[in-house]
Amino acid sequence: MSEPQSKKSRKMNSLEQLKNLTIVVADTGDFEAMKKYKPTDATTNPSLILQAANIPAYKSLIEKAVHYANKIGGTEEEKLESAMDMLCISFGIEILKIVPGRVSTEVDARLSFNTEASIAKARKLIQLYADEGINKDRILIKLASTWEGIQAAKTLEQEDGIHCNLTLLFSMSQAIACAEAGVTLISPFVGRILDWYVENTDKKSFEPDEDPGVVSVTKIYNYYKKFGYKTVVMGASFRNIGEVKALAGCDLLTISPKLLGELEAETVTVPKKLCKEAAAKAEITKIELDEAKFRWMLNEDKMSTDKLSDGILEFTLINLNYFLQKNDLTDSKGDYSKSEVVVHFSLNFKRICIVTALIPFFTLVVCFITAIIYQNEEVHETHCHVYNVIPSISAITGVSPQKYLWRLSVALHIGPR
């Protein structure tokens, strides 16, 4: 008698309470984390997939992608693209064996400003899933919330019945454009908005309800419910569980395993913060939006413009690690080398860029110091001019001057996720 009563009186942890208010989605490519926290859906992106791919248990997925690329054939760049597509699909398939709902698979960020190419890539991904017996209703195609990405989603939803998840969303203009396009779901970011305000304003800490990312998602949610849009809101990119709990009641929330663990470990009461009924009564003015107004509103919003650009560059650089390193991913016969090389190089490529890009500049410093000490014009002329130094080092290392400059550009774009 006492045991059932004990179970009945046990207070639910914060994660259990949150699941009663919101659909919880796992923001990870780690299958074991999904099994542990039992989310309804899961989201992935290139950085999450690369993190997971470095786990030895997932080696078979890398090998499957490599085998598929070799089977399809084509140029080395085409093989690399095919391998990346299949790797994303393979992770999605495994995830769908765990979650009862849907998985989000991302279109290459390099296509963020190309509507037709985004449509073609989305259709290819859906076909790859279909070839593996996965119905398109269990897939969300992730696209960046650029004007071009939103128009691609509109076409995919209307003409193909392909459900889309618009990501890298930081502003009301992006949210309204997505709703008007009739996309299935949006992923407005919370943590990245907070990051921008901490970095660019005098205020360095915020209470959860005042967090600028939380405020942004709340406004978007209320706008959607006020005007009856069917597009659902999935808050994303959280920095702490305070942000998560401040959005309890949102349609969906995608949460990292670390924060899921923190929520599971506490038993603090989680009240409902967002409510359809309250939103319907809110005094909100509807905004009419076309392409010109969208671009103007986004242009006026420095935070959104900065974070959209940063996000696209981050995901693009991750894909470029696969895309550009032909010599590291293929052997002398043109076949792919071992899968460990693919993962190792992808994860460490940014460090390589920094080191190799800085070699010429350290050499310049040494040469200038030598010239100053010895006041030797010949030394200065011969060794300290940039057009002499870089080719000299290139001859020794076998790396072209152009590639040095490219690696420097990659190094300069490195930043935290």
JORAPE-V865221 format. One record per backbone hydrogen bond with DSSP energy under -1.0 kcal/mol. NH is the residue of the N-H (numbers start at 1). CO is the residue of the C=O. E is the energy in kcal/mol with one decimal. If there is no record, write none. Layout:
nh=(NH NH)
co=(CO CO)
e=(E E)
//
This chain:
nh=(5 6 7 8 9 14 17 18 19 21 22 23 25 26 27 28 34 35 36 37 38 40 42 43 49 50 51 52 53 55 58 59 61 62 63 64 65 66 67 68 69 70 71 72 73 79 80 81 82 83 84 85 86 87 88 89 90 91 92 93 94 95 96 98 99 101 103 104 105 107 111 112 114 118 119 120 121 122 123 124 125 126 127 128 129 130 131 133 134 138 139 140 141 142 143 145 146 150 151 152 153 154 155 156 157 158 159 160 162 165 166 167 175 176 177 178 179 180 181 182 183 185 186 187 189 190 191 194 195 196 197 198 199 200 201 210 211 215 216 217 218 219 220 221 222 223 224 225 226 227 229 232 234 235 236 244 245 246 247 248 250 252 253 254 255 260 261 262 263 264 265 273 274 279 280 284 294 295 296 297 298 299 300 302 305 306 307 308 309 310 311 312 313 314 315 316 317 318 319 320 321 323 324 326 329 330 331 334 337 341 342 343 344 345 346 347 348 349 352 353 354 355 356 357 358 359 362 363 364 365 366 367 368 369 370 371 372 373 374 375 380 381 382 383 384 388 389 390 392 393 394 395 396 397 398 404 405 406 407 408 409 410 411 412 413 414)
co=(1 2 3 4 5 266 13 14 15 18 18 251 253 41 255 26 30 31 32 33 34 24 102 26 45 46 47 48 49 52 55 56 58 58 59 60 61 62 63 64 65 66 67 68 69 75 76 77 78 79 80 81 82 83 84 85 86 87 88 89 90 91 92 95 95 40 138 42 140 142 108 109 111 114 115 116 117 118 119 120 121 122 123 124 125 126 127 130 129 135 136 103 163 105 165 167 144 146 147 148 149 150 151 152 153 154 155 156 156 141 185 143 171 172 173 174 175 176 177 179 178 164 232 166 169 236 237 190 191 192 193 194 195 196 197 207 207 211 212 213 214 215 216 217 218 219 220 221 222 223 224 184 186 252 188 240 241 242 244 245 247 233 23 235 25 256 257 258 259 260 261 248 248 275 276 282 290 291 292 293 294 295 296 300 301 302 303 304 305 306 307 308 309 310 311 312 313 314 315 316 317 319 320 324 325 326 335 331 329 338 338 339 340 341 342 343 344 345 348 349 350 351 352 353 354 355 358 359 360 361 362 363 364 365 366 367 368 369 370 371 376 377 378 379 380 385 385 386 388 389 390 391 392 393 394 400 401 402 403 404 405 406 407 408 410 411)
e=(-1.5 -2.3 -2.2 -2.4 -2.0 -2.7 -2.2 -2.4 -2.1 -1.5 -2.3 -1.8 -2.8 -2.2 -2.6 -1.1 -1.5 -2.3 -1.8 -2.3 -1.9 -2.5 -2.2 -2.6 -2.4 -2.3 -1.9 -2.3 -2.9 -2.0 -2.3 -1.9 -1.2 -1.0 -2.2 -2.1 -1.9 -2.4 -2.6 -2.3 -2.2 -2.3 -2.1 -2.4 -2.4 -2.5 -2.3 -2.2 -2.5 -2.6 -2.1 -2.3 -2.5 -2.3 -2.2 -2.3 -2.9 -2.1 -2.1 -2.6 -2.0 -2.4 -2.2 -1.9 -2.5 -2.3 -2.0 -1.7 -2.7 -2.8 -2.1 -1.8 -2.0 -2.0 -2.2 -2.4 -2.4 -2.4 -2.4 -2.0 -2.4 -2.4 -2.1 -2.3 -2.1 -2.5 -2.6 -1.9 -2.5 -2.0 -1.8 -2.4 -2.6 -2.8 -2.0 -1.9 -1.6 -2.4 -2.1 -2.0 -2.1 -2.2 -1.9 -2.4 -2.7 -2.3 -3.0 -1.1 -2.3 -2.9 -2.3 -2.8 -1.9 -2.9 -2.1 -2.1 -2.2 -2.7 -1.5 -1.0 -1.9 -1.9 -2.3 -2.9 -2.5 -2.4 -5.6 -2.0 -2.7 -1.8 -1.9 -2.5 -2.2 -2.1 -1.4 -1.4 -1.1 -2.7 -1.9 -2.1 -2.4 -2.2 -2.0 -2.8 -2.5 -2.2 -2.4 -2.3 -2.4 -1.8 -2.1 -2.3 -2.4 -1.8 -2.1 -1.2 -2.7 -1.7 -1.5 -1.4 -2.3 -2.1 -2.1 -2.7 -2.9 -2.3 -2.4 -1.6 -2.3 -2.2 -1.4 -2.6 -2.3 -2.1 -2.3 -1.1 -2.7 -2.6 -2.1 -3.0 -2.4 -2.2 -2.0 -1.0 -2.4 -2.9 -2.7 -2.4 -2.0 -2.7 -2.5 -2.1 -2.4 -2.5 -2.2 -2.5 -2.6 -1.7 -1.8 -2.3 -1.3 -2.4 -2.8 -1.2 -1.2 -1.3 -3.0 -2.2 -2.2 -1.2 -1.1 -2.0 -2.8 -2.6 -2.1 -2.3 -1.4 -1.1 -1.8 -2.5 -2.0 -2.3 -2.7 -2.1 -1.6 -1.0 -2.3 -2.1 -2.1 -2.0 -2.2 -2.4 -2.6 -2.4 -2.3 -2.6 -2.4 -2.5 -2.5 -1.6 -2.4 -3.0 -2.6 -2.6 -1.5 -2.0 -2.3 -2.0 -1.5 -2.4 -2.6 -2.3 -1.4 -2.8 -2.7 -1.8 -2.1 -2.2 -2.8 -2.2 -1.9 -2.0 -2.6 -2.1 -1.1 -1.4)
//
